[in-house]
Amino acid sequence: MTDHTMEEKRNHAVLVGLHASSLSQEENASDATLEELEALLETAGGVCVGSVLQNRETPEARTFIGEGKVAEVAALVQAQGADLVVFDNELSPSQQREWERLIDECVIDREEVILDIFARRARTREATLQVELARMQYSLPRMARMWNHLDRQGGGSGGGKGGGGAARGEGEKQIEVDRRLARARIEAIQKELALVTRQRATQRKERERQAVATAAIVGYTNAGKSSLLSLVSGSEVMAKDMLFATLDTTTRKIELPHGQPLLLTDTVGFIRNLPHRLVEAFKSTLEEAVLADFLVQVVDASDPEAVRHYETTLEVLGELGAGDKPMIVVLNKVDLVPEEERHTLETLLKPHFNGRVVPMSVQEGHGAEDLLNACVEMLESRVRRARFLIPYTRSDLAAAMHSEGKVLSTEYVEEGTLIEAVLPVAFYNKFSRFLAEK
């Protein structure tokens, strides 16, 4: 819905960032965040031809960075033949308009790059709607930027004597029409997403009825979440070495070492300064993390920003209302990290949560068994393993054990059917009177 897109051609871009003492750590740009922005740009189909990072006390109200740096950016754009300027910081609509007036090239910010990527990656109807909603909400206050040439033509709704009082119609400005249409479309999308949410609630009730444990894989984008799900489930899940390869959730049913089934869901990757409207728009997808019995956070141990990525994920989980969930932290790609550095990283992460750290190399297939055992520990309070003697007259109970739990062995004896099974606690309590003597 924005008027700029990188889908048509490979834009050549100059990246700009500001580090100001008046901004928060998350709002500030740095060399590391500009490198991440470059990766985002490449994922969106663009290429970086230069970058400018400024340090100053406060942002400049009109252009965000100082006057001298504005001239430096303009010169770099001209020298490199760039057709795009991308700010790592969030720009206001008026700042974008001012920049485009000054350099006569397209100027966007980090959020618009992320929205562009999300628009490309969405596959299901739900994800497509969520992306469209976020883009519409982003574009609405920026429509003046698209139609500022009309503002200079005069006319419109008018005022004063002799003709300004006509009802809206021919005299209505195009931007007002577009804003009204955009608001109507936003409302329609929200209604359709509400319907999807209700459908998800129905599916969730069915899962709860079956008492199947659930876990959600979360983490920074490109940390290896989809590859992890493929490894432990033994089924192919799309996994690519790119930012935001996964937008739609994928769920696989796996069997844990003690026989209990677990529904494990891959979720969209998080990122520093994930736009709040995207967090809001994707809540119906990310509710898998909110509603899961526990979380599996994947951290790329080989990334120099691993701790910051871990903290960013915790912040987003907090925004979703899932910040207090039990958690297993998977340190992925440990084969690329010296053991001493790995132990240091574990020490830095442990104060933040009460779960377990599992070193893994998903690419090499190492650590999967340790992860599954950690999942068993997470669910110890939810299940019971026991032997039951079911009378032959109650074959319905034997059938229920098969549907509600995991039957490990069956033996037919004179008194009835001897069944060893792993059952959810609530279901186990219903069968307690049929417990077999050891």
Solvent accessible surface area in square Angstrom, and as a share of the most:
residue,aa,sasa,rsa
1,M,107,0.48
2,T,19,0.11
3,D,68,0.35
4,H,44,0.20
5,T,54,0.32
6,M,10,0.04
7,E,98,0.44
8,E,148,0.66
9,K,123,0.52
10,R,133,0.48
11,N,12,0.06
12,H,78,0.35
13,A,0,0.00
14,V,0,0.00
15,L,2,0.01
16,V,0,0.00
17,G,0,0.00
18,L,0,0.00
19,H,76,0.34
20,A,0,0.00
21,S,84,0.54
22,S,69,0.45
23,L,38,0.19
24,S,57,0.37
25,Q,126,0.56
26,E,41,0.18
27,E,89,0.40
28,N,12,0.06
29,A,0,0.00
30,S,33,0.21
31,D,100,0.52
32,A,34,0.26
33,T,4,0.02
34,L,14,0.07
35,E,120,0.54
36,E,29,0.13
37,L,0,0.00
38,E,60,0.27
39,A,40,0.31
40,L,0,0.00
41,L,0,0.00
42,E,89,0.40
43,T,27,0.16
44,A,0,0.00
45,G,19,0.19
46,G,0,0.00
47,V,38,0.22
48,C,31,0.18
49,V,40,0.23
50,G,17,0.17
51,S,61,0.40
52,V,6,0.04
53,L,51,0.25
54,Q,26,0.12
55,N,109,0.56
56,R,79,0.29
57,E,126,0.57
58,T,67,0.39
59,P,40,0.25
60,E,52,0.23
61,A,92,0.72
62,R,124,0.45
63,T,3,0.02
64,F,16,0.07
65,I,0,0.00
66,G,5,0.05
67,E,144,0.65
68,G,58,0.55
69,K,52,0.22
70,V,18,0.10
71,A,64,0.49
72,E,79,0.35
73,V,0,0.00
74,A,37,0.28
75,A,62,0.48
76,L,42,0.21
77,V,10,0.06
78,Q,154,0.68
79,A,83,0.64
80,Q,91,0.40
81,G,57,0.55
82,A,4,0.03
83,D,37,0.19
84,L,3,0.02
85,V,0,0.00
86,V,0,0.00
87,F,0,0.00
88,D,1,0.01
89,N,4,0.02
90,E,124,0.56
91,L,2,0.01
92,S,44,0.29
93,P,32,0.20
94,S,61,0.40
95,Q,19,0.08
96,Q,0,0.00
97,R,76,0.28
98,E,26,0.12
99,W,0,0.00
100,E,37,0.16
101,R,162,0.59
102,L,70,0.35
103,I,24,0.12
104,D,122,0.63
105,E,60,0.27
106,C,24,0.15
107,V,0,0.00
108,I,4,0.02
109,D,0,0.00
110,R,7,0.03
111,E,18,0.08
112,E,6,0.03
113,V,0,0.00
114,I,0,0.00
115,L,1,0.00
116,D,4,0.02
117,I,0,0.00
118,F,3,0.01
119,A,30,0.23
120,R,69,0.25
121,R,38,0.14
122,A,14,0.11
123,R,173,0.63
124,T,66,0.39
125,R,132,0.48
126,E,22,0.10
127,A,3,0.02
128,T,57,0.33
129,L,0,0.00
130,Q,0,0.00
131,V,6,0.03
132,E,37,0.17
133,L,11,0.06
134,A,0,0.00
135,R,29,0.11
136,M,11,0.05
137,Q,50,0.22
138,Y,1,0.00
139,S,1,0.00
140,L,34,0.17
141,P,63,0.40
142,R,12,0.04
143,M,20,0.09
144,A,17,0.13
145,R,15,0.06
146,M,48,0.22
147,W,70,0.24
148,N,59,0.30
149,H,76,0.34
150,L,43,0.21
151,D,64,0.33
152,R,184,0.67
153,Q,129,0.57
154,G,46,0.44
155,G,70,0.67
156,G,25,0.24
157,S,53,0.34
158,G,54,0.52
159,G,60,0.57
160,G,70,0.67
161,K,206,0.87
162,G,88,0.84
163,G,61,0.59
164,G,16,0.15
165,G,78,0.75
166,A,80,0.62
167,A,94,0.73
168,R,159,0.58
169,G,47,0.46
170,E,188,0.84
171,G,35,0.33
172,E,23,0.10
173,K,67,0.29
174,Q,73,0.32
175,I,8,0.04
176,E,44,0.20
177,V,37,0.21
178,D,28,0.15
179,R,67,0.25
180,R,127,0.46
181,L,105,0.52
182,A,4,0.03
183,R,134,0.49
184,A,59,0.45
185,R,77,0.28
186,I,19,0.10
187,E,92,0.41
188,A,45,0.35
189,I,0,0.00
190,Q,81,0.36
191,K,131,0.56
192,E,59,0.26
193,L,17,0.08
194,A,43,0.33
195,L,85,0.42
196,V,27,0.15
197,T,52,0.30
198,R,147,0.54
199,Q,93,0.41
200,R,38,0.14
201,A,26,0.20
202,T,92,0.53
203,Q,112,0.50
204,R,67,0.25
205,K,143,0.61
206,E,78,0.35
207,R,63,0.23
208,E,115,0.52
209,R,150,0.55
210,Q,67,0.30
211,A,30,0.23
212,V,22,0.13
213,A,0,0.00
214,T,23,0.14
215,A,2,0.01
216,A,0,0.00
217,I,0,0.00
218,V,0,0.00
219,G,0,0.00
220,Y,14,0.05
221,T,7,0.04
222,N,53,0.27
223,A,3,0.02
224,G,18,0.17
225,K,13,0.05
226,S,11,0.07
227,S,35,0.23
228,L,0,0.00
229,L,0,0.00
230,S,24,0.15
231,L,59,0.29
232,V,20,0.11
233,S,29,0.19
234,G,71,0.69
235,S,41,0.26
236,E,154,0.69
237,V,10,0.06
238,M,105,0.47
239,A,47,0.37
240,K,113,0.48
241,D,129,0.67
242,M,64,0.29
243,L,21,0.10
244,F,3,0.01
245,A,14,0.11
246,T,21,0.12
247,L,3,0.02
248,D,29,0.15
249,T,35,0.20
250,T,34,0.20
251,T,45,0.26
252,R,75,0.28
253,K,132,0.56
254,I,12,0.06
255,E,99,0.45
256,L,3,0.02
257,P,80,0.50
258,H,34,0.15
259,G,3,0.03
260,Q,7,0.03
261,P,29,0.18
262,L,0,0.00
263,L,25,0.12
264,L,3,0.02
265,T,4,0.02
266,D,0,0.00
267,T,0,0.00
268,V,3,0.02
269,G,4,0.04
270,F,0,0.00
271,I,0,0.00
272,R,6,0.02
273,N,55,0.28
274,L,17,0.08
275,P,9,0.06
276,H,136,0.61
277,R,66,0.24
278,L,2,0.01
279,V,6,0.03
280,E,105,0.47
281,A,6,0.05
282,F,4,0.02
283,K,82,0.35
284,S,14,0.09
285,T,5,0.03
286,L,1,0.00
287,E,28,0.12
288,E,25,0.11
289,A,0,0.00
290,V,42,0.24
291,L,80,0.40
292,A,3,0.02
293,D,45,0.23
294,F,2,0.01
295,L,0,0.00
296,V,2,0.01
297,Q,1,0.00
298,V,0,0.00
299,V,4,0.03
300,D,23,0.12
301,A,9,0.07
302,S,43,0.28
303,D,43,0.22
304,P,134,0.84
305,E,54,0.24
306,A,4,0.03
307,V,41,0.24
308,R,47,0.17
309,H,27,0.12
310,Y,0,0.00
311,E,61,0.27
312,T,4,0.02
313,T,0,0.00
314,L,39,0.19
315,E,88,0.39
316,V,7,0.04
317,L,0,0.00
318,G,43,0.42
319,E,82,0.37
320,L,16,0.08
321,G,53,0.51
322,A,0,0.00
323,G,44,0.43
324,D,130,0.67
325,K,50,0.21
326,P,71,0.44
327,M,8,0.03
328,I,0,0.00
329,V,0,0.00
330,V,0,0.00
331,L,0,0.00
332,N,4,0.02
333,K,57,0.24
334,V,28,0.16
335,D,78,0.41
336,L,121,0.60
337,V,19,0.11
338,P,79,0.50
339,E,110,0.50
340,E,138,0.62
341,E,101,0.45
342,R,43,0.16
343,H,90,0.40
344,T,74,0.43
345,L,16,0.08
346,E,24,0.11
347,T,94,0.55
348,L,91,0.45
349,L,0,0.00
350,K,109,0.46
351,P,109,0.68
352,H,89,0.40
353,F,29,0.12
354,N,161,0.83
355,G,32,0.31
356,R,83,0.30
357,V,17,0.10
358,V,1,0.01
359,P,43,0.27
360,M,1,0.01
361,S,2,0.01
362,V,12,0.07
363,Q,161,0.72
364,E,100,0.45
365,G,35,0.33
366,H,113,0.51
367,G,21,0.20
368,A,21,0.16
369,E,128,0.57
370,D,66,0.34
371,L,2,0.01
372,L,33,0.16
373,N,55,0.28
374,A,2,0.01
375,C,3,0.02
376,V,25,0.14
377,E,89,0.40
378,M,50,0.22
379,L,1,0.01
380,E,110,0.49
381,S,92,0.59
382,R,74,0.27
383,V,13,0.07
384,R,103,0.38
385,R,142,0.52
386,A,20,0.15
387,R,99,0.36
388,F,1,0.00
389,L,54,0.27
390,I,2,0.01
391,P,47,0.29
392,Y,115,0.44
393,T,124,0.72
394,R,82,0.30
395,S,80,0.52
396,D,80,0.41
397,L,25,0.12
398,A,20,0.16
399,A,60,0.47
400,A,28,0.21
401,M,0,0.00
402,H,111,0.49
403,S,82,0.53
404,E,33,0.15
405,G,14,0.14
406,K,62,0.26
407,V,27,0.16
408,L,59,0.29
409,S,54,0.35
410,T,62,0.36
411,E,96,0.43
412,Y,158,0.60
413,V,45,0.26
414,E,162,0.72
415,E,117,0.52
416,G,0,0.00
417,T,14,0.08
418,L,22,0.11
419,I,1,0.01
420,E,38,0.17
421,A,0,0.00
422,V,2,0.01
423,L,1,0.00
424,P,14,0.09
425,V,40,0.23
426,A,72,0.56
427,F,31,0.13
428,Y,39,0.15
429,N,88,0.45
430,K,137,0.58
431,F,7,0.03
432,S,51,0.33
433,R,171,0.62
434,F,28,0.12
435,L,76,0.38
436,A,22,0.17
437,E,163,0.73
438,K,240,1.02
